[in-house]
Amino acid sequence: MASDTKIQEYMNSLEEEKIMIETHFANIERILRDNSKLDQQKAFGLLNNFNTLSIQYDQLCNDLITFIKIFQDKGSQEIRIYKTDELVELLEDRIKEF
């Protein structure tokens, strides 16, 4: 029973990290949409931040999926992946302006 509790605690911590990164993605998207006159330094800063978060997010989701496959019933939980395609397009469009 104690191991089940630890497994659930770990799953919860992974899910919390995932939500935190998704919140950062949403904030980056909001900044890009709400600031039509974003300067080059800020745009590149957002791009660097996005790239770092994207790597972390991919690894975290892969870890979470692997963990679920090992410790949970295969059909017991789904992983929702944040759609970054639109955010990537926004970043690319903004960077192309410079």
Backbone as XML, in Angstrom:
<?xml version="1.0"?>
<chain id="A" units="angstrom">
  <residue number="1" name="MET">
    <atom name="N" x="0.819" y="-1.191" z="0.000"/>
    <atom name="CA" x="0.000" y="0.000" z="0.000"/>
    <atom name="C" x="0.865" y="1.258" z="0.000"/>
  </residue>
  <residue number="2" name="ALA">
    <atom name="N" x="1.960" y="1.236" z="0.760"/>
    <atom name="CA" x="2.843" y="2.401" z="0.820"/>
    <atom name="C" x="3.457" y="2.677" z="-0.544"/>
  </residue>
  <residue number="3" name="SER">
    <atom name="N" x="3.789" y="1.628" z="-1.280"/>
    <atom name="CA" x="4.360" y="1.846" z="-2.611"/>
    <atom name="C" x="3.331" y="2.459" z="-3.557"/>
  </residue>
  <residue number="4" name="ASP">
    <atom name="N" x="2.059" y="2.066" z="-3.422"/>
    <atom name="CA" x="1.006" y="2.675" z="-4.236"/>
    <atom name="C" x="0.884" y="4.167" z="-3.951"/>
  </residue>
  <residue number="5" name="THR">
    <atom name="N" x="1.045" y="4.550" z="-2.687"/>
    <atom name="CA" x="0.986" y="5.953" z="-2.296"/>
    <atom name="C" x="2.153" y="6.715" z="-2.907"/>
  </residue>
  <residue number="6" name="LYS">
    <atom name="N" x="3.341" y="6.138" z="-2.865"/>
    <atom name="CA" x="4.529" y="6.782" z="-3.446"/>
    <atom name="C" x="4.394" y="6.916" z="-4.955"/>
  </residue>
  <residue number="7" name="ILE">
    <atom name="N" x="3.862" y="5.889" z="-5.588"/>
    <atom name="CA" x="3.638" y="5.938" z="-7.033"/>
    <atom name="C" x="2.673" y="7.069" z="-7.368"/>
  </residue>
  <residue number="8" name="GLN">
    <atom name="N" x="1.596" y="7.186" z="-6.632"/>
    <atom name="CA" x="0.620" y="8.248" z="-6.874"/>
    <atom name="C" x="1.218" y="9.631" z="-6.598"/>
  </residue>
  <residue number="9" name="GLU">
    <atom name="N" x="2.027" y="9.746" z="-5.552"/>
    <atom name="CA" x="2.685" y="11.019" z="-5.249"/>
    <atom name="C" x="3.598" y="11.436" z="-6.399"/>
  </residue>
  <residue number="10" name="TYR">
    <atom name="N" x="4.343" y="10.480" z="-6.934"/>
    <atom name="CA" x="5.237" y="10.772" z="-8.059"/>
    <atom name="C" x="4.441" y="11.173" z="-9.294"/>
  </residue>
  <residue number="11" name="MET">
    <atom name="N" x="3.377" y="10.443" z="-9.573"/>
    <atom name="CA" x="2.506" y="10.789" z="-10.714"/>
    <atom name="C" x="1.950" y="12.201" z="-10.545"/>
  </residue>
  <residue number="12" name="ASN">
    <atom name="N" x="1.523" y="12.518" z="-9.338"/>
    <atom name="CA" x="0.989" y="13.854" z="-9.078"/>
    <atom name="C" x="2.046" y="14.928" z="-9.295"/>
  </residue>
  <residue number="13" name="SER">
    <atom name="N" x="3.270" y="14.668" z="-8.857"/>
    <atom name="CA" x="4.328" y="15.663" z="-9.042"/>
    <atom name="C" x="4.656" y="15.856" z="-10.523"/>
  </residue>
  <residue number="14" name="LEU">
    <atom name="N" x="4.670" y="14.770" z="-11.299"/>
    <atom name="CA" x="4.888" y="14.893" z="-12.744"/>
    <atom name="C" x="3.763" y="15.689" z="-13.397"/>
  </residue>
  <residue number="15" name="GLU">
    <atom name="N" x="2.542" y="15.406" z="-12.992"/>
    <atom name="CA" x="1.392" y="16.118" z="-13.557"/>
    <atom name="C" x="1.442" y="17.605" z="-13.196"/>
  </residue>
  <residue number="16" name="GLU">
    <atom name="N" x="1.867" y="17.924" z="-11.973"/>
    <atom name="CA" x="1.987" y="19.330" z="-11.575"/>
    <atom name="C" x="3.049" y="20.049" z="-12.397"/>
  </residue>
  <residue number="17" name="GLU">
    <atom name="N" x="4.181" y="19.390" z="-12.628"/>
    <atom name="CA" x="5.230" y="19.978" z="-13.473"/>
    <atom name="C" x="4.714" y="20.200" z="-14.891"/>
  </residue>
  <residue number="18" name="LYS">
    <atom name="N" x="3.972" y="19.239" z="-15.394"/>
    <atom name="CA" x="3.404" y="19.330" z="-16.736"/>
    <atom name="C" x="2.462" y="20.535" z="-16.836"/>
  </residue>
  <residue number="19" name="ILE">
    <atom name="N" x="1.621" y="20.715" z="-15.851"/>
    <atom name="CA" x="0.689" y="21.848" z="-15.836"/>
    <atom name="C" x="1.449" y="23.167" z="-15.739"/>
  </residue>
  <residue number="20" name="MET">
    <atom name="N" x="2.521" y="23.204" z="-14.970"/>
    <atom name="CA" x="3.320" y="24.422" z="-14.842"/>
    <atom name="C" x="3.925" y="24.824" z="-16.196"/>
  </residue>
  <residue number="21" name="ILE">
    <atom name="N" x="4.466" y="23.860" z="-16.920"/>
    <atom name="CA" x="5.045" y="24.147" z="-18.234"/>
    <atom name="C" x="3.948" y="24.574" z="-19.202"/>
  </residue>
  <residue number="22" name="GLU">
    <atom name="N" x="2.795" y="23.919" z="-19.168"/>
    <atom name="CA" x="1.681" y="24.310" z="-20.035"/>
    <atom name="C" x="1.228" y="25.743" z="-19.730"/>
  </residue>
  <residue number="23" name="THR">
    <atom name="N" x="1.287" y="26.133" z="-18.471"/>
    <atom name="CA" x="0.948" y="27.500" z="-18.093"/>
    <atom name="C" x="1.942" y="28.479" z="-18.705"/>
  </residue>
  <residue number="24" name="HIS">
    <atom name="N" x="3.224" y="28.121" z="-18.696"/>
    <atom name="CA" x="4.235" y="28.965" z="-19.332"/>
    <atom name="C" x="3.975" y="29.088" z="-20.834"/>
  </residue>
  <residue number="25" name="PHE">
    <atom name="N" x="3.617" y="27.971" z="-21.478"/>
    <atom name="CA" x="3.276" y="28.017" z="-22.900"/>
    <atom name="C" x="2.124" y="28.983" z="-23.147"/>
  </residue>
  <residue number="26" name="ALA">
    <atom name="N" x="1.089" y="28.887" z="-22.329"/>
    <atom name="CA" x="-0.076" y="29.767" z="-22.481"/>
    <atom name="C" x="0.314" y="31.224" z="-22.260"/>
  </residue>
  <residue number="27" name="ASN">
    <atom name="N" x="1.188" y="31.482" z="-21.305"/>
    <atom name="CA" x="1.640" y="32.852" z="-21.055"/>
    <atom name="C" x="2.456" y="33.399" z="-22.229"/>
  </residue>
  <residue number="28" name="ILE">
    <atom name="N" x="3.322" y="32.574" z="-22.803"/>
    <atom name="CA" x="4.092" y="32.990" z="-23.973"/>
    <atom name="C" x="3.139" y="33.323" z="-25.119"/>
  </residue>
  <residue number="29" name="GLU">
    <atom name="N" x="2.148" y="32.462" z="-25.320"/>
    <atom name="CA" x="1.167" y="32.690" z="-26.383"/>
    <atom name="C" x="0.405" y="33.996" z="-26.154"/>
  </residue>
  <residue number="30" name="ARG">
    <atom name="N" x="0.016" y="34.240" z="-24.912"/>
    <atom name="CA" x="-0.719" y="35.470" z="-24.589"/>
    <atom name="C" x="0.140" y="36.703" z="-24.845"/>
  </residue>
  <residue number="31" name="ILE">
    <atom name="N" x="1.410" y="36.642" z="-24.455"/>
    <atom name="CA" x="2.323" y="37.768" z="-24.682"/>
    <atom name="C" x="2.462" y="38.041" z="-26.174"/>
  </residue>
  <residue number="32" name="LEU">
    <atom name="N" x="2.596" y="36.994" z="-26.966"/>
    <atom name="CA" x="2.744" y="37.169" z="-28.417"/>
    <atom name="C" x="1.489" y="37.752" z="-29.052"/>
  </residue>
  <residue number="33" name="ARG">
    <atom name="N" x="0.329" y="37.323" z="-28.593"/>
    <atom name="CA" x="-0.927" y="37.812" z="-29.162"/>
    <atom name="C" x="-1.257" y="39.241" z="-28.712"/>
  </residue>
  <residue number="34" name="ASP">
    <atom name="N" x="-0.927" y="39.563" z="-27.468"/>
    <atom name="CA" x="-1.328" y="40.858" z="-26.903"/>
    <atom name="C" x="-0.345" y="41.988" z="-27.186"/>
  </residue>
  <residue number="35" name="ASN">
    <atom name="N" x="0.862" y="41.659" z="-27.621"/>
    <atom name="CA" x="1.891" y="42.683" z="-27.857"/>
    <atom name="C" x="2.304" y="42.692" z="-29.317"/>
  </residue>
  <residue number="36" name="SER">
    <atom name="N" x="1.605" y="43.472" z="-30.104"/>
    <atom name="CA" x="1.889" y="43.500" z="-31.532"/>
    <atom name="C" x="3.241" y="44.146" z="-31.840"/>
  </residue>
  <residue number="37" name="LYS">
    <atom name="N" x="3.744" y="44.968" z="-30.946"/>
    <atom name="CA" x="5.024" y="45.646" z="-31.181"/>
    <atom name="C" x="6.079" y="45.156" z="-30.190"/>
  </residue>
  <residue number="38" name="LEU">
    <atom name="N" x="6.326" y="43.878" z="-30.231"/>
    <atom name="CA" x="7.324" y="43.259" z="-29.366"/>
    <atom name="C" x="8.702" y="43.489" z="-29.977"/>
  </residue>
  <residue number="39" name="ASP">
    <atom name="N" x="9.664" y="43.984" z="-29.183"/>
    <atom name="CA" x="10.988" y="44.236" z="-29.756"/>
    <atom name="C" x="11.752" y="42.929" z="-29.953"/>
  </residue>
  <residue number="40" name="GLN">
    <atom name="N" x="12.840" y="43.020" z="-30.716"/>
    <atom name="CA" x="13.603" y="41.838" z="-31.098"/>
    <atom name="C" x="14.154" y="41.092" z="-29.889"/>
  </residue>
  <residue number="41" name="GLN">
    <atom name="N" x="14.693" y="41.809" z="-28.924"/>
    <atom name="CA" x="15.278" y="41.165" z="-27.749"/>
    <atom name="C" x="14.235" y="40.358" z="-26.980"/>
  </residue>
  <residue number="42" name="LYS">
    <atom name="N" x="13.051" y="40.913" z="-26.814"/>
    <atom name="CA" x="11.987" y="40.201" z="-26.095"/>
    <atom name="C" x="11.491" y="39.002" z="-26.898"/>
  </residue>
  <residue number="43" name="ALA">
    <atom name="N" x="11.375" y="39.159" z="-28.203"/>
    <atom name="CA" x="10.920" y="38.053" z="-29.047"/>
    <atom name="C" x="11.908" y="36.890" z="-28.997"/>
  </residue>
  <residue number="44" name="PHE">
    <atom name="N" x="13.196" y="37.195" z="-29.085"/>
    <atom name="CA" x="14.196" y="36.130" z="-29.004"/>
    <atom name="C" x="14.245" y="35.519" z="-27.608"/>
  </residue>
  <residue number="45" name="GLY">
    <atom name="N" x="14.004" y="36.320" z="-26.592"/>
    <atom name="CA" x="13.927" y="35.795" z="-25.233"/>
    <atom name="C" x="12.781" y="34.806" z="-25.095"/>
  </residue>
  <residue number="46" name="LEU">
    <atom name="N" x="11.631" y="35.148" z="-25.670"/>
    <atom name="CA" x="10.485" y="34.229" z="-25.645"/>
    <atom name="C" x="10.794" y="32.951" z="-26.411"/>
  </residue>
  <residue number="47" name="LEU">
    <atom name="N" x="11.483" y="33.093" z="-27.545"/>
    <atom name="CA" x="11.849" y="31.920" z="-28.337"/>
    <atom name="C" x="12.790" y="31.007" z="-27.547"/>
  </residue>
  <residue number="48" name="ASN">
    <atom name="N" x="13.791" y="31.582" z="-26.901"/>
    <atom name="CA" x="14.712" y="30.775" z="-26.082"/>
    <atom name="C" x="13.978" y="30.095" z="-24.935"/>
  </residue>
  <residue number="49" name="ASN">
    <atom name="N" x="13.101" y="30.844" z="-24.288"/>
    <atom name="CA" x="12.317" y="30.284" z="-23.192"/>
    <atom name="C" x="11.449" y="29.139" z="-23.696"/>
  </residue>
  <residue number="50" name="PHE">
    <atom name="N" x="10.801" y="29.337" z="-24.837"/>
    <atom name="CA" x="9.967" y="28.295" z="-25.414"/>
    <atom name="C" x="10.792" y="27.045" z="-25.728"/>
  </residue>
  <residue number="51" name="ASN">
    <atom name="N" x="11.956" y="27.232" z="-26.331"/>
    <atom name="CA" x="12.791" y="26.080" z="-26.694"/>
    <atom name="C" x="13.185" y="25.269" z="-25.465"/>
  </residue>
  <residue number="52" name="THR">
    <atom name="N" x="13.584" y="25.951" z="-24.409"/>
    <atom name="CA" x="13.953" y="25.271" z="-23.170"/>
    <atom name="C" x="12.763" y="24.521" z="-22.582"/>
  </residue>
  <residue number="53" name="LEU">
    <atom name="N" x="11.620" y="25.200" z="-22.509"/>
    <atom name="CA" x="10.422" y="24.571" z="-21.957"/>
    <atom name="C" x="9.953" y="23.399" z="-22.815"/>
  </residue>
  <residue number="54" name="SER">
    <atom name="N" x="10.084" y="23.540" z="-24.114"/>
    <atom name="CA" x="9.644" y="22.483" z="-25.024"/>
    <atom name="C" x="10.451" y="21.194" z="-24.810"/>
  </residue>
  <residue number="55" name="ILE">
    <atom name="N" x="11.747" y="21.344" z="-24.622"/>
    <atom name="CA" x="12.596" y="20.177" z="-24.356"/>
    <atom name="C" x="12.191" y="19.529" z="-23.029"/>
  </residue>
  <residue number="56" name="GLN">
    <atom name="N" x="12.010" y="20.347" z="-22.016"/>
    <atom name="CA" x="11.598" y="19.829" z="-20.706"/>
    <atom name="C" x="10.233" y="19.148" z="-20.802"/>
  </residue>
  <residue number="57" name="TYR">
    <atom name="N" x="9.316" y="19.766" z="-21.547"/>
    <atom name="CA" x="7.955" y="19.241" z="-21.670"/>
    <atom name="C" x="7.956" y="17.893" z="-22.384"/>
  </residue>
  <residue number="58" name="ASP">
    <atom name="N" x="8.710" y="17.794" z="-23.469"/>
    <atom name="CA" x="8.792" y="16.525" z="-24.200"/>
    <atom name="C" x="9.330" y="15.414" z="-23.307"/>
  </residue>
  <residue number="59" name="GLN">
    <atom name="N" x="10.390" y="15.715" z="-22.575"/>
    <atom name="CA" x="10.984" y="14.707" z="-21.695"/>
    <atom name="C" x="10.019" y="14.328" z="-20.573"/>
  </residue>
  <residue number="60" name="LEU">
    <atom name="N" x="9.374" y="15.324" z="-19.993"/>
    <atom name="CA" x="8.422" y="15.071" z="-18.911"/>
    <atom name="C" x="7.264" y="14.200" z="-19.388"/>
  </residue>
  <residue number="61" name="CYS">
    <atom name="N" x="6.710" y="14.505" z="-20.551"/>
    <atom name="CA" x="5.607" y="13.703" z="-21.081"/>
    <atom name="C" x="6.058" y="12.278" z="-21.387"/>
  </residue>
  <residue number="62" name="ASN">
    <atom name="N" x="7.257" y="12.137" z="-21.948"/>
    <atom name="CA" x="7.781" y="10.792" z="-22.206"/>
    <atom name="C" x="7.965" y="10.016" z="-20.902"/>
  </residue>
  <residue number="63" name="ASP">
    <atom name="N" x="8.490" y="10.694" z="-19.875"/>
    <atom name="CA" x="8.647" y="10.045" z="-18.572"/>
    <atom name="C" x="7.295" y="9.627" z="-17.995"/>
  </residue>
  <residue number="64" name="LEU">
    <atom name="N" x="6.338" y="10.518" z="-18.114"/>
    <atom name="CA" x="5.005" y="10.238" z="-17.581"/>
    <atom name="C" x="4.353" y="9.070" z="-18.309"/>
  </residue>
  <residue number="65" name="ILE">
    <atom name="N" x="4.466" y="9.033" z="-19.618"/>
    <atom name="CA" x="3.896" y="7.942" z="-20.409"/>
    <atom name="C" x="4.573" y="6.618" z="-20.054"/>
  </residue>
  <residue number="66" name="THR">
    <atom name="N" x="5.892" y="6.634" z="-19.963"/>
    <atom name="CA" x="6.635" y="5.422" z="-19.596"/>
    <atom name="C" x="6.248" y="4.950" z="-18.203"/>
  </residue>
  <residue number="67" name="PHE">
    <atom name="N" x="6.156" y="5.881" z="-17.273"/>
    <atom name="CA" x="5.791" y="5.549" z="-15.901"/>
    <atom name="C" x="4.405" y="4.915" z="-15.842"/>
  </residue>
  <residue number="68" name="ILE">
    <atom name="N" x="3.465" y="5.482" z="-16.581"/>
    <atom name="CA" x="2.098" y="4.943" z="-16.605"/>
    <atom name="C" x="2.091" y="3.531" z="-17.197"/>
  </residue>
  <residue number="69" name="LYS">
    <atom name="N" x="2.864" y="3.336" z="-18.261"/>
    <atom name="CA" x="2.924" y="2.002" z="-18.869"/>
    <atom name="C" x="3.450" y="0.959" z="-17.891"/>
  </residue>
  <residue number="70" name="ILE">
    <atom name="N" x="4.387" y="1.353" z="-17.060"/>
    <atom name="CA" x="5.004" y="0.412" z="-16.135"/>
    <atom name="C" x="4.136" y="0.167" z="-14.905"/>
  </residue>
  <residue number="71" name="PHE">
    <atom name="N" x="3.588" y="1.241" z="-14.319"/>
    <atom name="CA" x="2.958" y="1.136" z="-13.011"/>
    <atom name="C" x="1.434" y="1.221" z="-12.994"/>
  </residue>
  <residue number="72" name="GLN">
    <atom name="N" x="0.821" y="1.541" z="-14.101"/>
    <atom name="CA" x="-0.629" y="1.713" z="-14.107"/>
    <atom name="C" x="-1.243" y="0.794" z="-15.161"/>
  </residue>
  <residue number="73" name="ASP">
    <atom name="N" x="-2.557" y="0.602" z="-15.046"/>
    <atom name="CA" x="-3.271" y="-0.099" z="-16.105"/>
    <atom name="C" x="-3.178" y="0.744" z="-17.368"/>
  </residue>
  <residue number="74" name="LYS">
    <atom name="N" x="-2.988" y="0.084" z="-18.484"/>
    <atom name="CA" x="-2.796" y="0.815" z="-19.740"/>
    <atom name="C" x="-3.983" y="1.714" z="-20.095"/>
  </residue>
  <residue number="75" name="GLY">
    <atom name="N" x="-5.183" y="1.304" z="-19.780"/>
    <atom name="CA" x="-6.353" y="2.091" z="-20.130"/>
    <atom name="C" x="-6.834" y="3.002" z="-19.022"/>
  </residue>
  <residue number="76" name="SER">
    <atom name="N" x="-6.103" y="3.044" z="-17.910"/>
    <atom name="CA" x="-6.621" y="3.765" z="-16.751"/>
    <atom name="C" x="-6.419" y="5.274" z="-16.801"/>
  </residue>
  <residue number="77" name="GLN">
    <atom name="N" x="-5.479" y="5.753" z="-17.631"/>
    <atom name="CA" x="-5.234" y="7.183" z="-17.648"/>
    <atom name="C" x="-4.773" y="7.622" z="-19.026"/>
  </residue>
  <residue number="78" name="GLU">
    <atom name="N" x="-5.214" y="8.802" z="-19.423"/>
    <atom name="CA" x="-4.783" y="9.389" z="-20.675"/>
    <atom name="C" x="-3.883" y="10.576" z="-20.369"/>
  </residue>
  <residue number="79" name="ILE">
    <atom name="N" x="-2.980" y="10.854" z="-21.282"/>
    <atom name="CA" x="-2.106" y="12.015" z="-21.158"/>
    <atom name="C" x="-2.545" y="13.038" z="-22.203"/>
  </residue>
  <residue number="80" name="ARG">
    <atom name="N" x="-2.870" y="14.221" z="-21.729"/>
    <atom name="CA" x="-3.227" y="15.314" z="-22.636"/>
    <atom name="C" x="-1.953" y="16.089" z="-22.938"/>
  </residue>
  <residue number="81" name="ILE">
    <atom name="N" x="-1.658" y="16.251" z="-24.214"/>
    <atom name="CA" x="-0.455" y="16.966" z="-24.642"/>
    <atom name="C" x="-0.857" y="18.352" z="-25.138"/>
  </residue>
  <residue number="82" name="TYR">
    <atom name="N" x="-0.179" y="19.358" z="-24.637"/>
    <atom name="CA" x="-0.451" y="20.739" z="-25.037"/>
    <atom name="C" x="-0.128" y="20.907" z="-26.512"/>
  </residue>
  <residue number="83" name="LYS">
    <atom name="N" x="-1.021" y="21.535" z="-27.238"/>
    <atom name="CA" x="-0.815" y="21.753" z="-28.669"/>
    <atom name="C" x="0.083" y="22.966" z="-28.866"/>
  </residue>
  <residue number="84" name="THR">
    <atom name="N" x="1.323" y="22.737" z="-29.267"/>
    <atom name="CA" x="2.273" y="23.832" z="-29.418"/>
    <atom name="C" x="2.407" y="24.318" z="-30.857"/>
  </residue>
  <residue number="85" name="ASP">
    <atom name="N" x="1.755" y="23.669" z="-31.808"/>
    <atom name="CA" x="1.905" y="24.044" z="-33.214"/>
    <atom name="C" x="1.563" y="25.509" z="-33.453"/>
  </residue>
  <residue number="86" name="GLU">
    <atom name="N" x="0.448" y="25.956" z="-32.919"/>
    <atom name="CA" x="0.028" y="27.339" z="-33.106"/>
    <atom name="C" x="1.004" y="28.298" z="-32.433"/>
  </residue>
  <residue number="87" name="LEU">
    <atom name="N" x="1.509" y="27.924" z="-31.283"/>
    <atom name="CA" x="2.483" y="28.748" z="-30.577"/>
    <atom name="C" x="3.783" y="28.835" z="-31.371"/>
  </residue>
  <residue number="88" name="VAL">
    <atom name="N" x="4.219" y="27.743" z="-31.955"/>
    <atom name="CA" x="5.423" y="27.743" z="-32.796"/>
    <atom name="C" x="5.223" y="28.678" z="-33.987"/>
  </residue>
  <residue number="89" name="GLU">
    <atom name="N" x="4.055" y="28.619" z="-34.610"/>
    <atom name="CA" x="3.766" y="29.503" z="-35.739"/>
    <atom name="C" x="3.808" y="30.966" z="-35.313"/>
  </residue>
  <residue number="90" name="LEU">
    <atom name="N" x="3.235" y="31.276" z="-34.157"/>
    <atom name="CA" x="3.274" y="32.646" z="-33.647"/>
    <atom name="C" x="4.714" y="33.103" z="-33.428"/>
  </residue>
  <residue number="91" name="LEU">
    <atom name="N" x="5.525" y="32.253" z="-32.817"/>
    <atom name="CA" x="6.924" y="32.594" z="-32.586"/>
    <atom name="C" x="7.676" y="32.786" z="-33.896"/>
  </residue>
  <residue number="92" name="GLU">
    <atom name="N" x="7.478" y="31.890" z="-34.833"/>
    <atom name="CA" x="8.151" y="32.000" z="-36.125"/>
    <atom name="C" x="7.754" y="33.283" z="-36.854"/>
  </residue>
  <residue number="93" name="ASP">
    <atom name="N" x="6.467" y="33.597" z="-36.848"/>
    <atom name="CA" x="5.998" y="34.821" z="-37.498"/>
    <atom name="C" x="6.619" y="36.053" z="-36.865"/>
  </residue>
  <residue number="94" name="ARG">
    <atom name="N" x="6.688" y="36.048" z="-35.539"/>
    <atom name="CA" x="7.233" y="37.206" z="-34.831"/>
    <atom name="C" x="8.724" y="37.353" z="-35.103"/>
  </residue>
  <residue number="95" name="ILE">
    <atom name="N" x="9.458" y="36.250" z="-35.130"/>
    <atom name="CA" x="10.900" y="36.286" z="-35.373"/>
    <atom name="C" x="11.187" y="36.714" z="-36.821"/>
  </residue>
  <residue number="96" name="LYS">
    <atom name="N" x="10.344" y="36.297" z="-37.755"/>
    <atom name="CA" x="10.531" y="36.668" z="-39.163"/>
    <atom name="C" x="10.405" y="38.179" z="-39.375"/>
  </residue>
  <residue number="97" name="GLU">
    <atom name="N" x="9.709" y="38.842" z="-38.461"/>
    <atom name="CA" x="9.552" y="40.294" z="-38.581"/>
    <atom name="C" x="10.887" y="41.030" z="-38.440"/>
  </residue>
  <residue number="98" name="PHE">
    <atom name="N" x="11.859" y="40.362" z="-37.820"/>
    <atom name="CA" x="13.152" y="41.028" z="-37.584"/>
    <atom name="C" x="14.094" y="40.628" z="-38.639"/>
  </residue>
</chain>
